[in-house]
C-alpha cells in the first residue's frame, strides 16, 4: 500500500510523541507540528478510516500494527539519514530538515543500500 508523505509524517509524529507521553491526543499533534486544529482533525479522521490509528472515546490516539510499522520505518529512515548527513558535515538543523524530505521519497532499495553501507563502515571501524 502506498501511503502519502503527509500520512507518513503524522504516523511518525504520533510514534515519536508516544516515546515521551503515555497518551496522545490531537492537540499534542497540533502543538508538535504547528498545524491548525482543523487540519489535524481531518488527518486523524483519515488515518482512523484507513486503519492506521485508533481513537478511543476519550480522544486518545494509538497506532494500529499497520500504522506502527509505517511509523517505525519512517523514524528509522529519519534517524539514519539525519545521522549520516551530520557525519558528512551537514549542520544538524539542515540535516534534520533534509532527512525529513528524503525519507519519504527514497526507494526501499536505495535506503537499504545506504543502511548496509553505513553498517559495514561502522563494523570496519569497530563501532558495532
N, C-alpha and C positions, 0 to 999 in steps of 0.2 A: 504494500500500500504506500502510495506517495503522500507525504504529509507536507503541508505548506511550511515555509520558513517561519511564518507568524505562529502557527500551531506549535512548531518545534521550540520556538522561543518561550512560549507560555509554559509548555511542559517542563522545559529546562528550568525556568524560573520557579515553578512550583517545587521541583525537586530540590533546588538549591535552598529555597526558603525552608523546606521540611528538614534540612540538616540542622537548622538552628531553632526552629519552632516546632512544637508538637502538633499544633493545629494551625491550618492555613485557611484564611478567608479571602474573598475577593479584594477587600480593602488592602490586604498585605501585598497583593499583586499590583494594585493601583499605586501604592507607595513605592514599591521596588522598581517598577518600570516607568513610573511617572506618566502613565496613560490616564485618560479620563475614565470615570466610573462606568459610563455607558459603553465605552469601547471594551473594557474588561468584561463587563456583564455579557455582551454579545459573544465574546470569545469563549467565556466559560460555558455559555449555553451550547455553543457549537461543539466544544470539547466533550461536554457531557453527552450530547446527542450522538457523537461519533464513537463513544465508548472509551475515551482516553482518561476520563476522570469520573469520580462520583462526588456528589454533593449531598451531605446529609441534611435532615430537616433544620438543623441549627446553622447551616450555611458553611460547614467545614468541608474543605476540598481534599480529596485523596486521589492519588494516581491509581488507575487500574494497572493490571500487569502489563498490558499493551502500552499504556501511557508511560509507565515506569521504564520500560525497555527503551523507548524512544528518548526519554529524558536522560537516562544514563548514557546512551550513545552520544547524544549531543554534548553532554557535560564532559565526557571523556575526550571528545574531539576538541572541545574548547580549551580544556586544561593542557592537553598535549601540544596543540598548535600555539597557544599563548606562551608556554614554557619554551618551546622551540624557537619562537621568534625572539624572545627575550635573550636566550642563549646566543642567538645570532647577532645581538647588539641592538635590537629594536627596543626603544623605551617601553616601559610596562604599559602605560596608557594606550599607546598606539598598538602594541602587540595584542592587548585585550580587545580593542575595537576591531582590529583586522581579523583576529581569530573568530570573533562573533559573526563576521560576514563569511569567512572562508568555510567554517564548519558546516554550513548549510548547502554549499554549492559543490564541495569536493566529493568525488565519487568514493564509494567504499574501497575500490581497488587502490586509488591514489592514497587515501588515508592509511590503509593497511601497509602500503609500501613505505610511507614516511614513518609510521609507527614501528615497523620492523627495523628500519634503518637506525632509528633512534635507540631502540633496544639493543641492537648489535653494537652500536657505538658505546653505549653505557657498559655493556659486558666487556668490551675491549679495554676500557679504562678502569674497570673494577667497581663501577657504581652498583651494578646488580649482578 
